[in-house]
């Protein structure tokens, strides 16, 4: 199945957001720390 242009662009945006959540600004893994922080709130 071929994705439409709209969904292809949307998919790449979601991938970028997920990568942003997984890593901090230095490129180090930040997922565990962010999950711990969200559980405490």
C-alpha positions as CSV (number, residue, x, y, z in Angstrom):
1,X,0.0,0.0,0.0
2,X,1.3,3.4,-1.0
3,X,1.0,6.3,1.5
4,X,-0.3,9.6,0.3
5,X,2.0,12.6,0.5
6,X,0.0,13.9,3.5
7,X,0.5,10.8,5.5
8,X,4.1,10.4,4.5
9,X,4.8,13.9,5.8
10,X,2.8,13.3,9.0
11,X,4.7,10.1,9.6
12,X,8.0,11.8,9.4
13,X,6.8,14.5,11.8
14,X,5.7,11.8,14.3
15,X,9.1,10.1,14.0
16,X,10.9,13.4,14.8
17,X,8.7,13.9,17.9
18,X,9.4,10.4,19.1
19,X,13.1,10.9,18.6
20,X,12.9,14.2,20.6
21,X,11.2,12.4,23.5
22,X,13.8,9.5,23.5
23,X,16.9,11.7,23.5
24,X,18.0,14.9,25.2
25,X,19.7,17.8,23.5
26,X,23.1,16.2,23.7
27,X,21.8,13.0,22.0
28,X,21.9,10.9,25.1
29,X,19.0,8.6,26.1
30,X,16.5,10.4,28.2
31,X,13.4,8.2,28.0
32,X,13.8,6.5,31.5
33,X,14.3,9.9,33.2
34,X,11.3,11.4,31.5
35,X,9.1,8.5,32.3
36,X,10.2,8.6,36.0
37,X,9.4,12.3,36.1
38,X,6.0,11.9,34.5
39,X,5.1,9.1,37.0
40,X,6.0,11.3,40.0
41,X,3.7,14.1,38.8
